[in-house]
């Protein structure tokens, strides 16, 4: 059966509207409810990794970890609207110099990617990430973005969220993490399956020292106020 161009356009428009409705609905729900599981967790589980996670509210996560991830990942977290344009320009400059599409992701972007999307570096996924970043920046508070981020990010093979990470690496709750432990956890975020917070190598140990010093600036300049 032949389908007219106008009918195809109508079907495509309805499909887009449905996707928008579903995405907005999910974002609204996650503004209030814990995220039970993410696409990334499911893909990794199918690949053989387990899912070790235990959602806790931000009040049960040490403020030291909030400062550590801001110091390590996104010093402008409280000021931007989801995107660090200076970092993005740097990433594009690297591409122009022959490098790969990388870097420039804020905590908001990482949260959007981890909660709603799949893991790759294609332009399609980057576009979807931008959409979901704008969505959560509009519908969630900065405090909620930080809370979700710290509960879904991976900290070892199949270990997700601050509570599971604190128990896995240090045998304690996320609420009782020390400044040093928080810095070590922040350091391994770019490569949690290759670097260990609990058994840090020379690079991770040195980098944690840098993060600890930056945490002092985050605290003194109140760069974490929006997540407090």
Backbone as ProteinMPNN parsed JSONL, in Angstrom:
{"seq_chain_A": "XXXXXXXXXXXXXXXXXXXXXXXXXXXXXXXXXXXXXXXXXXXXXXXXXXXXXXXXXXXXXXXXXXXXXXXXXXXXXXXXXXXXXXXXXXXXXXXXXXXXXXXXXXXXXXXXXXXXXXXXXXXXXXXXXXXXXXXXXXXXXXXXXXXXXXXXXXXXXXXXXXXXXXXXXXXXXXXXXXXXXXXXXXXXXXXXXXXXXXXXXXXXXXXXXXXXXXXXXXXXXXXXXXXX", "coords_chain_A": {"N_chain_A": [[0.84, -1.193, 0.0], [0.581, 2.175, -0.892], [1.938, 4.984, 0.718], [1.179, 8.306, 1.318], [3.185, 11.323, 1.062], [2.38, 13.342, 2.808], [1.043, 11.889, 4.767], [3.125, 10.382, 5.805], [4.661, 12.437, 6.925], [2.901, 13.245, 8.904], [2.826, 10.972, 10.512], [5.506, 10.897, 11.319], [5.631, 13.307, 12.752], [3.847, 12.755, 14.833], [5.235, 10.686, 16.048], [7.511, 12.035, 16.968], [6.302, 13.806, 18.777], [5.321, 11.95, 20.602], [7.694, 10.87, 21.611], [8.762, 13.156, 22.825], [6.796, 13.609, 24.771], [7.041, 11.291, 26.345], [9.706, 11.546, 27.252], [9.613, 13.968, 28.674], [7.739, 13.254, 30.601], [9.144, 11.215, 31.965], [11.27, 12.72, 32.978], [9.905, 14.444, 34.698], [8.88, 12.592, 36.577], [11.298, 11.61, 37.646], [12.152, 13.808, 38.911], [11.155, 13.657, 41.402], [11.152, 10.963, 42.229], [13.322, 8.158, 43.019], [15.781, 7.046, 40.651], [15.321, 3.996, 39.255], [16.79, 2.224, 37.584], [19.177, 2.475, 34.923], [19.6, 2.898, 31.315], [22.3, 2.407, 30.689], [23.188, 0.847, 32.874], [21.654, -1.458, 32.449], [22.592, -2.352, 29.951], [25.246, -2.916, 30.591], [24.816, -4.893, 32.475], [23.723, -6.949, 30.926], [25.988, -7.521, 29.531], [27.468, -8.867, 31.398], [28.241, -7.654, 33.752], [27.38, -6.983, 37.15], [24.763, -5.323, 39.039], [25.289, -3.178, 41.424], [23.907, -1.182, 43.624], [22.562, 1.428, 45.66], [20.26, 3.547, 46.428], [20.456, 6.713, 47.941], [19.391, 9.641, 49.725], [20.545, 13.038, 49.141], [21.194, 14.176, 51.541], [22.313, 12.118, 52.91], [24.784, 11.761, 51.92], [28.163, 12.533, 52.054], [29.106, 15.959, 52.286], [31.645, 16.41, 51.441], [32.032, 14.804, 49.214], [30.37, 15.969, 47.339], [31.703, 18.424, 47.02], [34.077, 17.416, 46.008], [33.431, 16.263, 43.494], [32.526, 18.503, 42.15], [34.85, 20.029, 42.166], [36.481, 18.388, 40.629], [35.046, 17.709, 38.268], [33.317, 19.81, 37.394], [33.527, 22.888, 37.904], [31.942, 25.104, 37.566], [29.386, 24.39, 38.099], [27.21, 25.375, 39.691], [26.653, 27.759, 38.469], [26.247, 27.639, 35.664], [23.88, 26.905, 32.971], [23.641, 24.277, 32.323], [25.538, 23.834, 30.391], [29.0, 24.199, 29.785], [30.374, 26.539, 28.102], [32.94, 27.423, 27.465], [34.492, 25.136, 27.906], [33.35, 23.485, 26.001], [34.065, 24.806, 23.641], [36.791, 24.353, 23.774], [36.821, 21.592, 23.405], [35.896, 21.385, 20.766], [37.965, 22.705, 19.502], [39.981, 20.852, 19.86], [39.062, 18.846, 18.178], [39.318, 20.097, 15.694], [42.022, 20.164, 15.551], [42.585, 17.624, 14.915], [41.894, 15.781, 16.811], [39.688, 13.655, 18.834], [36.08, 13.731, 19.364], [35.476, 14.887, 22.442], [35.41, 15.502, 26.01], [34.363, 18.537, 27.785], [31.938, 18.052, 29.047], [29.475, 18.803, 31.416], [28.398, 18.317, 34.853], [25.642, 18.234, 34.747], [25.196, 17.461, 32.059], [26.419, 14.932, 32.124], [24.748, 13.668, 33.918], [22.3, 13.675, 32.504], [23.044, 12.064, 30.325], [23.715, 9.618, 31.612], [21.328, 8.876, 32.89], [19.277, 8.791, 30.937], [20.233, 7.915, 28.418], [22.332, 6.14, 25.985], [25.745, 4.892, 25.851], [27.971, 6.361, 23.89], [29.923, 8.186, 21.445], [28.728, 9.55, 19.365], [27.348, 12.018, 17.119], [24.59, 12.057, 17.097], [23.875, 10.985, 19.585], [25.06, 12.935, 21.186], [23.463, 15.123, 20.506], [20.982, 14.284, 21.54], [21.727, 14.19, 24.186], [22.122, 16.91, 24.732], [19.487, 17.826, 24.537], [18.21, 16.426, 26.686], [19.709, 17.45, 28.756], [18.965, 20.186, 28.796], [16.336, 19.732, 29.477], [16.382, 18.597, 32.105], [17.67, 20.651, 33.449], [15.736, 22.548, 33.316], [13.514, 21.39, 34.597], [14.408, 20.256, 36.992], [15.973, 21.008, 40.165], [19.268, 22.337, 40.904], [20.29, 21.018, 43.07], [18.841, 18.621, 42.979], [19.776, 17.574, 40.562], [22.45, 17.082, 41.261], [22.036, 15.188, 43.282], [20.852, 13.023, 41.874], [22.907, 12.492, 40.044], [25.029, 11.639, 41.75], [23.972, 9.286, 42.558], [23.737, 7.586, 40.387], [26.053, 7.399, 38.886], [28.882, 5.499, 37.704], [31.248, 3.708, 39.684], [32.96, 1.603, 39.792], [33.382, -1.595, 38.264], [30.189, -2.308, 37.575], [29.356, -1.069, 39.901], [27.388, 1.326, 41.248], [26.621, 4.637, 42.11], [26.998, 6.706, 45.065], [26.693, 5.544, 47.644], [26.949, 2.716, 47.303], [29.503, 2.768, 46.202], [31.084, 3.869, 48.274], [30.887, 1.864, 50.219], [31.91, -0.29, 48.813], [34.577, 0.481, 48.146], [35.661, 1.549, 50.529], [34.444, 0.441, 52.741], [32.466, 1.74, 54.241], [29.736, 4.057, 54.923], [28.305, 6.403, 52.548], [27.804, 8.775, 53.795], [29.799, 9.134, 55.634], [32.202, 9.58, 54.397], [35.56, 10.648, 54.125], [37.515, 13.646, 53.486], [39.757, 12.979, 51.904], [38.999, 10.424, 50.914], [36.741, 11.124, 49.431], [37.937, 12.705, 47.466], [39.52, 10.779, 46.178], [37.498, 9.134, 45.084], [36.374, 10.943, 43.289], [38.456, 11.311, 41.486], [38.638, 8.902, 40.035], [36.422, 8.855, 38.391], [36.477, 9.396, 35.511], [37.436, 6.981, 34.488], [36.386, 4.466, 35.776], [36.583, 1.677, 35.774], [39.16, 1.088, 35.325], [40.768, 2.496, 37.073], [41.272, 2.587, 40.614], [39.643, 3.644, 43.526], [39.792, 2.666, 46.079], [42.162, 1.221, 46.136], [44.437, 2.952, 45.286], [46.653, 3.818, 42.617], [49.874, 5.346, 41.822], [49.316, 7.608, 40.118], [46.554, 8.138, 40.588], [46.656, 8.69, 43.319], [48.282, 10.996, 43.385], [46.738, 12.754, 41.842], [44.467, 12.903, 43.422], [45.407, 14.451, 45.513], [45.619, 16.934, 44.257], [42.912, 17.399, 43.712], [41.932, 17.56, 46.332], [43.044, 20.001, 47.156], [41.709, 21.728, 45.428], [39.15, 21.336, 46.347], [39.173, 22.773, 48.682], [39.068, 25.36, 47.679], [36.565, 25.291, 46.432], [34.961, 25.061, 48.699], [35.644, 27.415, 50.189], [34.998, 29.45, 48.394], [32.383, 28.969, 48.056], [31.315, 27.414, 45.985], [29.715, 25.293, 45.889], [27.219, 25.88, 46.822], [24.652, 25.703, 45.654], [24.061, 23.06, 45.763], [23.9, 22.404, 48.324]], "CA_chain_A": [[0.0, 0.0, 0.0], [1.369, 3.387, -1.011], [1.661, 5.969, 1.764], [1.476, 9.641, 0.81], [4.193, 12.085, 1.797], [1.727, 14.062, 3.905], [0.766, 10.913, 5.835], [4.417, 10.07, 6.426], [5.024, 13.58, 7.763], [2.026, 13.217, 10.071], [3.31, 9.878, 11.364], [6.777, 11.332, 11.908], [5.332, 14.337, 13.745], [3.25, 12.081, 15.995], [6.311, 9.936, 16.714], [8.318, 13.015, 17.695], [5.505, 14.259, 19.92], [5.275, 10.862, 21.579], [9.004, 10.813, 22.256], [8.866, 14.319, 23.709], [5.905, 13.383, 25.908], [7.633, 10.255, 27.204], [10.912, 12.08, 27.878], [9.204, 14.957, 29.677], [7.111, 12.502, 31.688], [10.196, 10.563, 32.75], [12.006, 13.755, 33.707], [9.048, 14.902, 35.794], [8.865, 11.542, 37.598], [12.603, 11.527, 38.291], [12.34, 14.983, 39.761], [10.701, 13.31, 42.751], [11.372, 9.554, 42.552], [14.645, 7.601, 42.707], [15.941, 6.388, 39.353], [15.501, 2.583, 39.616], [17.841, 1.627, 36.775], [19.43, 3.284, 33.733], [19.96, 2.097, 30.138], [23.7, 1.986, 30.789], [23.258, -0.262, 33.83], [21.073, -2.646, 31.824], [23.521, -2.816, 28.912], [26.412, -3.495, 31.264], [24.368, -6.133, 33.123], [23.634, -7.947, 29.862], [27.367, -7.862, 29.18], [28.088, -9.687, 32.428], [28.461, -6.923, 35.004], [26.226, -6.937, 38.035], [24.293, -3.977, 39.378], [25.407, -2.932, 42.852], [23.491, 0.193, 43.829], [21.701, 1.651, 46.82], [19.906, 4.969, 46.358], [20.342, 7.445, 49.203], [19.194, 11.075, 49.483], [21.769, 13.837, 49.211], [21.481, 14.421, 52.959], [23.068, 10.982, 53.429], [26.055, 11.717, 51.19], [29.064, 13.525, 52.625], [29.342, 17.181, 51.504], [32.987, 16.332, 50.86], [31.94, 14.207, 47.884], [29.804, 17.013, 46.477], [32.797, 19.347, 46.703], [35.098, 16.723, 45.217], [33.024, 16.113, 42.087], [32.515, 19.847, 41.559], [36.251, 20.395, 41.95], [37.079, 17.538, 39.596], [34.272, 17.572, 37.04], [32.49, 20.919, 36.908], [33.647, 23.967, 38.886], [30.902, 26.109, 37.317], [28.103, 23.684, 38.184], [26.142, 26.189, 40.265], [26.464, 28.99, 37.703], [25.832, 27.461, 34.281], [22.536, 26.384, 32.712], [23.776, 22.928, 31.786], [26.652, 23.725, 29.458], [30.189, 25.028, 30.002], [30.691, 26.86, 26.711], [34.39, 27.497, 27.298], [34.984, 23.759, 27.782], [32.877, 22.968, 24.712], [34.926, 25.398, 22.61], [38.058, 23.632, 23.841], [36.627, 20.272, 22.812], [35.835, 21.559, 19.312], [39.313, 23.054, 19.054], [40.731, 19.594, 19.803], [38.626, 18.153, 16.968], [39.919, 20.795, 14.558], [43.445, 19.806, 15.54], [42.714, 16.212, 14.563], [41.547, 14.906, 17.929], [38.342, 13.067, 18.845], [35.047, 14.437, 20.108], [35.629, 14.495, 23.841], [35.495, 16.574, 26.985], [33.37, 19.584, 27.783], [30.681, 17.644, 29.677], [29.196, 19.235, 32.775], [27.699, 17.326, 35.678], [24.276, 18.148, 34.209], [25.257, 16.643, 30.851], [26.718, 13.562, 32.512], [23.531, 13.127, 34.525], [21.359, 13.416, 31.411], [23.548, 10.914, 29.571], [23.664, 8.38, 32.384], [19.962, 8.512, 33.267], [18.34, 8.612, 29.829], [20.804, 7.583, 27.112], [23.323, 5.098, 25.808], [27.113, 5.384, 25.928], [28.862, 6.433, 22.734], [30.329, 9.566, 21.199], [28.204, 9.992, 18.08], [26.68, 13.311, 17.14], [23.178, 11.83, 17.435], [23.778, 10.862, 21.042], [25.379, 14.246, 21.75], [22.282, 15.955, 20.343], [20.005, 13.831, 22.525], [22.238, 14.598, 25.494], [21.841, 18.338, 24.886], [18.045, 17.941, 24.786], [17.892, 15.989, 28.045], [20.351, 18.392, 29.676], [18.054, 21.329, 28.9], [15.12, 19.272, 30.142], [16.559, 18.487, 33.559], [18.0, 21.976, 33.978], [14.462, 23.275, 33.394], [12.542, 20.746, 35.486], [15.008, 19.883, 38.271], [16.879, 21.957, 40.812], [20.665, 21.921, 40.874], [20.453, 20.038, 44.15], [18.324, 17.342, 42.498], [20.719, 17.075, 39.557], [23.591, 16.511, 41.981], [21.578, 13.985, 43.984], [20.707, 11.944, 40.897], [24.25, 12.199, 39.53], [25.804, 10.869, 42.727], [23.33, 7.99, 42.771], [23.728, 6.734, 39.187], [27.355, 7.331, 38.237], [29.593, 4.246, 37.967], [32.487, 3.89, 40.428], [33.75, 0.395, 39.559], [32.619, -2.455, 37.37], [28.883, -2.655, 38.119], [29.111, -0.386, 41.179], [26.764, 2.592, 40.875], [26.16, 5.519, 43.168], [27.936, 7.013, 46.143], [26.579, 4.616, 48.772], [27.585, 1.454, 46.916], [30.932, 3.025, 45.991], [31.734, 4.046, 49.58], [30.967, 0.558, 50.872], [32.778, -1.144, 47.994], [35.973, 0.899, 48.183], [36.17, 1.933, 51.844], [33.755, -0.261, 53.813], [31.721, 2.678, 55.074], [28.627, 4.692, 54.232], [28.641, 7.631, 51.824], [27.683, 9.904, 54.723], [30.99, 9.257, 56.488], [33.413, 9.701, 53.582], [36.487, 11.716, 54.491], [37.943, 14.519, 52.391], [40.653, 12.209, 51.032], [38.223, 9.382, 50.237], [35.913, 11.794, 48.427], [38.823, 13.097, 46.371], [39.882, 9.557, 45.445], [36.344, 8.732, 44.291], [36.219, 11.89, 42.185], [39.543, 11.112, 40.517], [38.454, 7.722, 39.184], [35.204, 8.946, 37.593], [36.643, 9.247, 34.056], [37.757, 5.607, 34.097], [36.179, 3.736, 37.03], [36.924, 0.249, 35.672], [40.617, 0.983, 35.186], [41.386, 3.092, 38.253], [40.625, 2.189, 41.865], [39.682, 4.6, 44.626], [40.167, 1.949, 47.299], [43.567, 0.816, 46.018], [44.92, 3.901, 44.28], [48.019, 3.797, 42.134], [50.574, 6.636, 41.969], [48.624, 8.708, 39.445], [45.316, 8.444, 41.294], [47.025, 9.314, 44.594], [48.737, 12.372, 43.135], [45.603, 13.53, 41.366], [43.58, 13.131, 44.573], [45.963, 15.594, 46.233], [45.214, 18.133, 43.511], [41.477, 17.582, 43.932], [41.745, 18.027, 47.703], [43.329, 21.436, 47.21], [40.608, 22.41, 44.74], [37.978, 21.258, 47.221], [39.282, 23.903, 49.595], [38.585, 26.542, 46.946], [35.117, 25.109, 46.285], [34.341, 25.364, 49.991], [35.847, 28.817, 50.59], [34.287, 30.326, 47.451], [30.984, 28.52, 48.103], [30.936, 26.972, 44.648], [28.785, 24.163, 46.054], [26.04, 26.358, 47.552], [23.39, 25.28, 45.027], [23.853, 21.638, 46.047], [23.975, 22.24, 49.768]], "C_chain_A": [[0.878, 1.247, 0.0], [0.94, 4.385, 0.065], [2.078, 7.339, 1.25], [2.517, 10.334, 1.667], [3.598, 12.817, 2.979], [1.447, 13.12, 5.071], [2.057, 10.538, 6.568], [4.859, 11.193, 7.363], [4.184, 13.602, 9.036], [2.469, 12.137, 11.05], [4.596, 10.271, 12.066], [6.549, 12.365, 13.0], [4.742, 13.725, 15.006], [4.307, 11.307, 16.781], [7.186, 10.871, 17.542], [7.582, 13.503, 18.931], [5.443, 13.199, 21.015], [6.599, 10.757, 22.337], [9.196, 11.971, 23.226], [8.012, 14.109, 24.956], [6.486, 12.374, 26.887], [8.842, 10.81, 27.943], [10.58, 13.099, 28.956], [8.567, 14.257, 30.872], [8.131, 11.83, 32.587], [10.971, 11.58, 33.574], [11.203, 14.286, 34.883], [9.019, 13.866, 36.918], [10.182, 11.517, 38.369], [12.959, 12.789, 39.07], [12.026, 14.648, 41.215], [11.088, 11.894, 43.174], [12.804, 9.117, 42.261], [14.65, 6.96, 41.32], [16.221, 4.906, 39.63], [16.645, 1.903, 38.878], [18.006, 2.503, 35.538], [19.739, 2.384, 32.54], [21.391, 1.577, 30.209], [23.853, 0.803, 31.737], [22.755, -1.558, 33.193], [21.998, -3.227, 30.759], [24.718, -3.5, 29.532], [26.034, -4.818, 31.937], [24.258, -7.261, 32.112], [25.027, -8.419, 29.459], [28.103, -8.643, 30.252], [28.368, -8.982, 33.737], [27.201, -6.978, 35.858], [25.756, -5.502, 38.206], [24.287, -3.857, 40.896], [25.083, -1.463, 43.074], [22.57, 0.275, 45.033], [21.412, 3.142, 46.891], [19.813, 5.562, 47.762], [20.117, 8.92, 48.876], [20.502, 11.839, 49.66], [22.168, 14.13, 50.646], [22.289, 13.286, 53.583], [24.345, 10.735, 52.62], [26.937, 12.843, 51.733], [29.192, 14.754, 51.723], [30.727, 17.192, 50.861], [32.941, 15.747, 49.45], [31.328, 15.187, 46.889], [30.902, 17.98, 46.063], [33.826, 18.692, 45.786], [34.691, 16.616, 43.753], [32.904, 17.472, 41.406], [33.938, 20.28, 41.241], [36.863, 19.644, 40.783], [36.387, 17.645, 38.25], [33.67, 18.864, 36.498], [32.476, 22.06, 37.925], [32.561, 25.024, 38.734], [29.497, 25.531, 37.463], [26.966, 24.578, 38.661], [25.803, 27.411, 39.414], [25.92, 28.769, 36.297], [24.407, 26.904, 34.181], [22.592, 25.016, 32.038], [24.993, 22.729, 30.921], [27.773, 24.685, 29.845], [30.739, 25.364, 28.617], [32.186, 26.972, 26.459], [34.984, 26.105, 27.117], [34.563, 23.154, 26.451], [33.724, 23.516, 23.576], [36.281, 24.7, 22.587], [37.959, 22.263, 23.209], [36.58, 20.362, 21.291], [37.197, 21.936, 18.744], [40.176, 21.802, 18.933], [40.362, 18.805, 18.556], [39.285, 18.768, 15.737], [41.405, 20.478, 14.426], [43.671, 18.33, 15.25], [42.371, 15.256, 15.673], [40.142, 14.367, 17.797], [37.374, 13.985, 19.575], [35.098, 13.974, 21.557], [35.567, 15.738, 24.717], [34.33, 17.554, 26.912], [32.087, 19.255, 28.508], [30.589, 18.155, 31.112], [28.561, 18.096, 33.571], [26.259, 17.162, 35.187], [24.244, 17.273, 32.968], [25.519, 15.181, 31.186], [25.503, 12.888, 33.146], [22.509, 12.762, 33.455], [21.764, 12.165, 30.64], [23.357, 9.622, 30.336], [22.243, 7.933, 32.703], [19.127, 8.095, 32.069], [18.915, 7.956, 28.575], [21.783, 6.428, 27.154], [24.706, 5.728, 25.776], [27.823, 5.263, 24.573], [29.154, 7.902, 22.483], [29.841, 10.075, 19.845], [27.513, 11.347, 18.235], [25.203, 13.164, 17.502], [23.009, 11.757, 18.947], [24.096, 12.193, 21.725], [24.181, 15.196, 21.64], [21.199, 15.59, 21.348], [20.424, 14.24, 23.934], [21.952, 16.072, 25.756], [20.366, 18.56, 25.214], [17.711, 17.564, 26.234], [18.557, 16.886, 29.091], [19.477, 19.62, 29.878], [16.792, 20.95, 29.676], [15.306, 19.221, 31.654], [16.956, 19.819, 34.182], [16.735, 22.815, 34.141], [13.565, 22.719, 34.489], [13.091, 20.405, 36.868], [15.776, 21.056, 38.866], [18.308, 21.46, 40.663], [20.924, 20.858, 41.944], [19.978, 18.656, 43.696], [19.244, 16.744, 41.438], [21.915, 16.423, 40.237], [23.205, 15.219, 42.685], [21.461, 12.799, 43.028], [22.079, 11.524, 40.371], [25.018, 11.29, 40.483], [25.193, 9.504, 43.018], [23.365, 7.067, 41.556], [25.098, 6.56, 38.538], [28.081, 6.039, 38.637], [30.926, 4.521, 38.649], [33.374, 2.642, 40.445], [32.883, -0.476, 38.663], [31.309, -2.883, 38.032], [28.552, -2.012, 39.442], [28.63, 1.033, 40.873], [26.316, 3.373, 42.106], [27.123, 5.614, 44.333], [27.894, 6.001, 47.279], [27.257, 3.284, 48.462], [29.084, 1.629, 46.754], [31.676, 3.147, 47.318], [31.898, 2.704, 50.294], [31.932, -0.37, 50.126], [34.251, -0.799, 48.183], [36.525, 1.104, 49.597], [35.469, 1.255, 53.018], [33.002, 0.641, 54.758], [30.586, 3.286, 54.266], [29.095, 5.962, 53.525], [28.604, 8.851, 52.743], [28.975, 10.165, 55.493], [32.298, 9.353, 55.686], [34.273, 10.874, 54.042], [36.813, 12.561, 53.264], [38.804, 13.755, 51.39], [39.884, 11.144, 50.25], [37.337, 9.976, 49.143], [36.744, 12.192, 47.221], [39.221, 11.891, 45.529], [38.722, 9.079, 44.566], [36.158, 9.656, 43.088], [37.258, 11.658, 41.097], [39.222, 9.986, 39.541], [37.235, 7.806, 38.275], [35.426, 8.811, 36.081], [36.9, 7.814, 33.6], [37.609, 4.665, 35.291], [36.505, 2.254, 36.973], [38.417, 0.017, 35.518], [41.367, 1.545, 36.384], [40.598, 2.711, 39.496], [40.764, 3.283, 42.918], [40.158, 3.935, 45.91], [41.604, 1.498, 47.323], [44.234, 1.69, 44.956], [46.377, 3.682, 43.898], [48.632, 5.176, 42.276], [49.829, 7.803, 41.333], [47.372, 9.117, 40.208], [45.621, 9.138, 42.624], [47.455, 10.763, 44.406], [47.572, 13.261, 42.724], [44.624, 13.839, 42.497], [44.076, 14.308, 45.404], [45.587, 16.909, 45.57], [43.745, 18.44, 43.768], [41.197, 18.075, 45.351], [42.0, 19.522, 47.826], [42.214, 22.236, 46.529], [39.339, 22.389, 45.576], [37.985, 22.399, 48.23], [38.77, 25.182, 48.964], [37.073, 26.472, 46.775], [34.402, 25.495, 47.576], [34.457, 26.843, 50.338], [35.09, 29.785, 49.69], [32.816, 29.955, 47.307], [30.471, 28.134, 46.726], [29.969, 25.802, 44.686], [27.47, 24.576, 46.706], [24.739, 25.821, 46.963], [23.067, 23.822, 45.321], [23.866, 21.36, 47.541], [22.617, 22.078, 50.423]], "O_chain_A": [[1.807, 1.36, 0.799], [-0.249, 4.605, 0.293], [3.209, 7.514, 0.796], [2.714, 9.993, 2.833], [4.224, 12.912, 4.035], [1.595, 13.504, 6.231], [2.074, 10.397, 7.79], [5.366, 10.937, 8.456], [4.681, 13.933, 10.113], [2.487, 12.353, 12.262], [4.765, 10.016, 13.259], [7.189, 12.316, 14.05], [5.09, 14.122, 16.118], [4.283, 11.273, 18.012], [7.56, 10.55, 18.67], [8.167, 13.604, 20.009], [5.504, 13.513, 22.204], [6.616, 10.577, 23.555], [9.728, 11.789, 24.321], [8.452, 14.397, 26.069], [6.433, 12.568, 28.101], [8.992, 10.571, 29.142], [11.189, 13.099, 30.025], [8.823, 14.621, 32.019], [8.012, 11.862, 33.811], [11.291, 11.329, 34.736], [11.761, 14.548, 35.949], [9.123, 14.227, 38.09], [10.186, 11.416, 39.596], [13.951, 12.823, 39.798], [12.557, 15.266, 42.138], [11.328, 11.649, 44.356], [13.436, 9.65, 41.35], [13.645, 6.404, 40.878], [17.269, 4.586, 40.192], [17.382, 1.106, 39.458], [17.071, 3.201, 35.147], [20.103, 1.223, 32.728], [21.66, 0.436, 29.832], [24.575, -0.146, 31.43], [23.35, -2.621, 33.372], [22.168, -4.443, 30.671], [25.158, -4.547, 29.056], [26.835, -5.753, 31.966], [24.647, -8.394, 32.394], [25.217, -9.578, 29.091], [29.248, -9.045, 30.043], [28.698, -9.628, 34.731], [26.088, -7.016, 35.334], [26.293, -4.583, 37.588], [23.391, -4.37, 41.567], [25.891, -0.593, 42.75], [21.887, -0.689, 45.377], [22.244, 3.913, 47.369], [19.179, 4.994, 48.651], [20.603, 9.402, 47.853], [21.449, 11.334, 50.263], [23.349, 14.314, 50.939], [22.88, 13.454, 54.65], [24.907, 9.64, 52.64], [26.487, 13.983, 51.851], [29.37, 14.608, 50.513], [30.961, 17.887, 49.872], [33.722, 16.146, 48.587], [31.729, 15.226, 45.726], [31.022, 18.319, 44.886], [34.376, 19.339, 44.895], [35.509, 16.851, 42.864], [33.153, 17.582, 40.205], [34.202, 20.832, 40.173], [37.669, 20.196, 40.035], [37.044, 17.67, 37.21], [33.522, 19.014, 35.285], [31.538, 22.188, 38.712], [32.286, 25.765, 39.678], [28.528, 26.129, 36.996], [25.872, 24.543, 38.096], [24.763, 28.034, 39.625], [25.201, 29.624, 35.781], [23.815, 26.489, 35.177], [21.696, 24.65, 31.277], [25.445, 21.601, 30.725], [27.522, 25.84, 30.19], [31.479, 24.575, 28.028], [32.657, 26.654, 25.367], [35.868, 25.905, 26.285], [35.32, 22.401, 25.839], [34.068, 22.784, 22.649], [36.854, 24.479, 21.52], [38.895, 21.81, 22.551], [37.154, 19.521, 20.6], [37.544, 21.533, 17.634], [41.001, 21.693, 18.025], [41.219, 18.171, 17.94], [39.751, 18.054, 14.849], [41.969, 20.518, 13.333], [44.796, 17.837, 15.325], [42.53, 14.045, 15.517], [39.475, 14.584, 16.785], [37.779, 14.891, 20.303], [34.804, 12.819, 21.863], [35.659, 16.867, 24.235], [33.431, 17.414, 26.082], [31.206, 20.111, 28.585], [31.503, 17.966, 31.915], [28.231, 17.046, 33.02], [25.721, 16.055, 35.214], [23.36, 16.428, 32.832], [24.908, 14.289, 30.596], [25.259, 11.699, 32.942], [21.923, 11.68, 33.489], [20.928, 11.312, 30.339], [22.887, 8.632, 29.775], [21.979, 6.733, 32.78], [18.348, 7.147, 32.161], [18.148, 7.48, 27.738], [22.029, 5.824, 28.199], [24.836, 6.948, 25.686], [28.225, 4.17, 24.174], [28.686, 8.767, 23.224], [30.477, 10.941, 19.245], [27.149, 11.758, 19.337], [24.629, 14.046, 18.141], [22.116, 12.385, 19.517], [23.474, 12.54, 22.729], [23.911, 15.974, 22.555], [20.571, 16.468, 21.939], [19.588, 14.59, 24.767], [21.582, 16.447, 26.869], [20.033, 19.383, 26.067], [17.009, 18.304, 26.923], [18.027, 17.06, 30.188], [19.269, 20.05, 31.012], [16.253, 21.755, 30.435], [14.478, 19.744, 32.4], [16.61, 20.087, 35.333], [16.673, 23.691, 35.004], [12.929, 23.475, 35.223], [12.321, 20.279, 37.821], [16.175, 21.978, 38.155], [18.535, 20.296, 40.333], [21.689, 19.918, 41.729], [20.621, 17.647, 43.983], [19.464, 15.533, 41.422], [22.347, 15.34, 39.84], [23.974, 14.258, 42.68], [21.919, 11.699, 43.338], [22.37, 10.333, 40.267], [25.589, 10.284, 40.063], [25.826, 8.661, 43.653], [23.053, 5.883, 41.678], [25.279, 5.659, 37.719], [27.923, 5.547, 39.754], [31.653, 5.436, 38.263], [34.438, 2.651, 41.064], [31.753, -0.104, 38.346], [31.31, -3.716, 38.938], [27.552, -2.374, 40.061], [29.369, 1.84, 40.31], [25.706, 2.82, 43.022], [27.948, 4.729, 44.559], [28.936, 5.634, 47.822], [28.045, 2.783, 49.263], [29.857, 0.746, 47.125], [32.766, 2.597, 47.476], [32.936, 2.444, 50.902], [32.673, -1.136, 50.742], [35.081, -1.692, 48.361], [37.707, 0.865, 49.844], [35.852, 1.465, 54.169], [32.901, 0.349, 55.95], [30.484, 3.057, 53.061], [30.139, 6.524, 53.856], [29.293, 9.841, 52.496], [29.217, 11.282, 55.949], [33.381, 9.218, 56.255], [33.763, 11.961, 54.314], [36.428, 12.224, 52.144], [38.61, 13.867, 50.18], [40.1, 10.983, 49.048], [37.199, 9.401, 48.063], [36.306, 12.036, 46.081], [39.255, 11.974, 44.301], [38.939, 8.664, 43.428], [35.824, 9.198, 41.995], [36.958, 11.796, 39.911], [39.504, 10.102, 38.348], [37.027, 6.909, 37.458], [34.619, 8.159, 35.419], [36.615, 7.467, 32.454], [38.604, 4.12, 35.771], [36.687, 1.627, 38.017], [38.883, -1.121, 35.573], [42.482, 1.114, 36.676], [39.382, 2.531, 39.429], [41.86, 3.783, 43.17], [40.839, 4.555, 46.727], [42.212, 1.398, 48.389], [44.555, 1.221, 43.865], [47.221, 3.399, 44.748], [47.988, 6.087, 42.795], [49.718, 8.87, 41.937], [47.149, 10.303, 40.449], [44.918, 10.071, 43.01], [47.051, 11.646, 45.162], [47.44, 14.387, 43.205], [44.022, 14.912, 42.525], [43.276, 15.075, 45.94], [45.272, 17.886, 46.25], [43.373, 19.588, 44.011], [40.321, 18.917, 45.552], [41.265, 20.23, 48.515], [41.828, 23.301, 47.01], [38.54, 23.324, 45.518], [36.933, 22.926, 48.59], [38.119, 25.993, 49.622], [36.378, 27.472, 46.952], [33.371, 26.168, 47.551], [33.472, 27.461, 50.74], [34.598, 30.815, 50.152], [32.092, 30.565, 46.521], [29.351, 28.474, 46.345], [29.463, 25.368, 43.651], [26.683, 23.717, 47.104], [23.812, 25.513, 47.711], [21.927, 23.391, 45.149], [23.844, 20.205, 47.965], [22.534, 21.931, 51.643]]}, "name": "protein", "num_of_chains": 1, "seq": "XXXXXXXXXXXXXXXXXXXXXXXXXXXXXXXXXXXXXXXXXXXXXXXXXXXXXXXXXXXXXXXXXXXXXXXXXXXXXXXXXXXXXXXXXXXXXXXXXXXXXXXXXXXXXXXXXXXXXXXXXXXXXXXXXXXXXXXXXXXXXXXXXXXXXXXXXXXXXXXXXXXXXXXXXXXXXXXXXXXXXXXXXXXXXXXXXXXXXXXXXXXXXXXXXXXXXXXXXXXXXXXXXXXX"}
